[in-house]
């Protein structure tokens, strides 16, 4: 069971979409709240969904040309699922732009504007993204307010994951800072280990 951060209702785990960028983890909003957000940002989505349901229920349309698929044709002889897969392969940039608009309500140009304002680096650690997916370095992730959906900035994968692990709570992050600044309770590190650690940290700072 999990509580949706939007509607505040406790729902089964299968009532939340799985995150594509974090396998095994789900979105903080339930599927109904996510769908409502997408429709509010793009009313055409509701019309497209209605058409797909009608084709599926009535079964009067032409079937998808993919072998073994019984769904109705939406475009170019393919059902919605197989058309989307083809579209992603043919036009990856357009698919990314569509995701930015439907998920965060921003255009590709607005994303680029944010990226330019941050000088192409993460808003927190001030470093470029290093995560690689399918042989390509990923773009910075869009960080948004979990309650309002408003975009705050662009973060690298690790920083975005980090604040997510702290539930996007400033108070909890402040507690973590206070804890780290408090120093170790027991100093069990040998002098050799301490010098080695200083050397490692210095080399990272130089980079």
C-alpha positions in Angstrom: 0.0 0.0 0.0 1.1 3.6 -0.7 -0.4 7.1 -0.2 -0.7 9.3 -3.3 0.9 12.7 -2.6 -1.7 14.4 -4.7 -5.1 13.0 -3.6 -3.8 11.8 -0.2 -5.6 8.5 -0.6 -3.9 5.2 0.4 -4.0 2.8 -2.5 -2.5 -0.6 -3.6 0.9 -0.5 -5.2 -0.5 -1.4 -8.6 -2.4 1.9 -8.6 0.9 3.8 -9.3 2.8 3.8 -12.6 6.3 2.4 -12.5 9.0 5.0 -13.2 10.8 4.4 -16.5 14.0 6.0 -15.1 14.0 4.1 -11.8 13.1 0.4 -12.3 11.3 -1.1 -9.3 10.1 2.3 -8.1 6.8 4.0 -8.8 5.5 7.6 -9.2 4.3 9.4 -6.1 1.0 10.3 -7.8 -1.6 7.5 -8.4 -2.6 6.7 -12.0 -5.9 8.6 -11.8 -4.1 11.8 -10.6 -1.4 11.4 -13.3 -4.0 10.9 -16.0 -6.0 14.0 -14.8 -2.8 16.1 -14.9 -2.0 15.0 -18.4 -5.5 15.7 -19.7 -5.5 19.2 -18.0 -2.3 20.1 -19.8 -3.4 18.6 -23.1 -7.1 18.2 -23.7 -6.5 16.4 -26.9 -5.3 13.4 -24.9 -8.8 12.8 -23.6 -10.2 12.7 -27.2 -7.4 10.3 -28.4 -8.1 8.0 -25.4 -11.8 8.0 -26.2 -11.1 7.0 -29.8 -8.8 4.1 -28.8 -11.4 2.8 -26.4 -14.1 3.0 -29.0 -12.0 1.0 -31.6 -11.1 -1.6 -28.9 -14.7 -2.0 -27.7 -16.5 -2.0 -31.0 -13.9 -4.0 -32.8 -15.1 -2.6 -36.1 -11.8 -1.1 -37.2 -8.9 -2.8 -39.0 -6.6 -4.8 -36.8 -3.0 -3.9 -36.2 -0.6 -5.2 -38.8 1.8 -6.5 -36.1 1.6 -10.3 -35.9 -0.5 -11.6 -33.0 -1.9 -8.1 -32.2 -5.7 -7.8 -32.1 -5.9 -4.1 -31.3 -7.5 -1.6 -33.6 -5.5 0.5 -36.0 -4.8 4.1 -35.0 -2.3 5.2 -37.6 -0.1 3.8 -40.4 -1.6 0.3 -40.0 -0.6 0.0 -36.4 -2.3 0.1 -33.0 -1.5 2.7 -30.5 1.1 0.6 -28.6 3.0 -0.5 -31.7 2.7 3.0 -33.3 4.2 4.6 -30.2 7.1 2.1 -30.3 7.8 2.9 -33.9 7.5 6.6 -33.3 10.1 6.5 -30.5 12.6 4.8 -32.8 11.9 7.1 -35.7 11.7 10.4 -33.8 13.4 10.2 -30.4 13.5 14.0 -30.0 9.8 14.4 -30.7 9.0 11.7 -28.2 11.1 13.5 -25.6 9.3 16.7 -26.4 6.0 15.0 -26.0 7.0 13.6 -22.6 8.2 17.0 -21.3 4.8 18.5 -22.3 2.6 15.8 -20.9 4.6 15.1 -17.7 5.8 18.5 -16.7 3.9 21.0 -18.9 7.0 22.5 -20.5 8.2 22.7 -24.1 11.5 21.6 -25.5 12.5 25.2 -25.8 11.7 25.9 -22.2 13.8 22.9 -21.2 16.7 24.3 -23.2 16.2 27.7 -21.6 16.5 26.1 -18.1 19.6 24.2 -19.3 21.2 27.4 -20.6 20.4 29.2 -17.3 22.2 26.4 -15.4 25.1 26.4 -17.8 24.3 22.9 -18.8 25.0 21.4 -15.3 22.9 20.1 -12.3 21.3 22.9 -10.2 22.6 21.2 -7.0 26.1 19.7 -7.6 26.9 22.0 -10.5 28.2 19.0 -12.5 27.2 17.5 -15.9 25.1 14.3 -16.1 27.3 11.2 -16.1 24.6 8.5 -16.2 24.6 6.4 -19.4 21.5 4.7 -20.8 21.6 2.6 -24.0 25.0 3.9 -24.8 24.1 7.6 -24.6 24.7 10.1 -21.7 21.3 11.0 -20.3 19.8 14.5 -20.2 19.4 16.2 -16.9 16.2 15.2 -15.1 13.3 17.7 -14.7 12.7 18.3 -11.0 9.2 19.3 -10.0 7.2 20.0 -6.8 5.5 16.8 -5.8 2.4 18.6 -4.6 1.9 21.4 -7.2 3.7 19.9 -10.2 5.6 23.1 -10.8 9.0 22.7 -12.4 11.9 23.8 -10.1 15.0 23.1 -12.2 17.1 20.4 -13.8 19.1 17.8 -11.8 21.5 15.0 -12.5 20.3 11.5 -11.8 22.1 11.2 -8.4 20.9 14.5 -7.0 17.4 13.9 -8.2 17.5 10.4 -6.6 19.0 11.9 -3.4 16.3 14.5 -2.7 13.7 11.9 -3.6 15.1 9.6 -0.9 14.6 12.4 1.6 11.0 12.8 0.4 11.7 16.3 -0.9 11.5 17.5 2.7 13.9 20.5 3.4 13.6 19.8 7.2 14.8 16.2 6.7 17.7 17.4 4.6 18.7 19.9 7.3 18.7 17.1 9.8 21.0 15.1 7.6 23.3 18.1 7.2 23.4 18.6 11.0 24.2 14.9 11.4 27.0 15.0 8.9 28.5 18.1 10.4 28.5 16.6 13.8 31.5 14.4 13.0 32.0 10.7 14.0 31.1 9.5 17.5 34.0 7.1 17.5 37.3 7.8 15.7 38.4 4.3 14.7 40.3 5.4 11.5 44.0 4.8 11.5 46.4 7.6 10.5 47.2 5.7 7.2 43.5 5.4 6.3 42.9 9.0 7.2 45.7 10.2 4.8 44.4 7.9 2.1 40.9 9.4 2.4 42.3 13.0 2.3 44.2 12.0 -0.9 41.0 10.6 -2.5 38.9 13.7 -1.6 41.6 16.1 -2.9 41.8 14.2 -6.2 38.0 14.6 -6.6 38.1 18.3 -5.9 40.8 18.7 -8.5 38.5 17.2 -11.1 
